[in-house]
Amino acid sequence: MANLLIRRQFYGKYFDNVLIISPTYTTDPAYRAIKLDADKIYNDYNDNVLLEIQNKIQESRQEDPNAQTLIIFDDMAGYNSVY
């Protein structure tokens, strides 16, 4: 996953914003190479997180109507809060 995000020939050149929802982001060594601001990383998944992401996308679209956002859900299979 990290390789796909970092390298420009993959996802890196197609998305202006990358947001990651992953309960293991801080402990997964594969993510160390990805340099994202803390406000683009979510360790939890719930309605409030989705509303916050929706607001970020809307703000991004106000600045640039063509802005593309990639949302990655990683390591969510065993996550208890998913309903």
DACORCOR-V983204 format. One line per field, one symbol per residue. ss: DSSP state (h for helix, s for strand, l for the rest). phi: phi as a letter, one per 20 degrees, with the letter a starting at -180 (. if undefined). A space follows every 10 residues. Layout:
ss=???
phi=???
This chain:
ss=lhhhhhllll hhhlllssss ssllllllhh hllllllhhh ssllllhhhh hhhhhhhhhh hhhlllllss ssssllllll lll
phi=.gffeffffd fgeececccc dbfdgfdeff egfeddfgfd cceccbffff fffgffffff fffbgefdcd dddclegdff efc
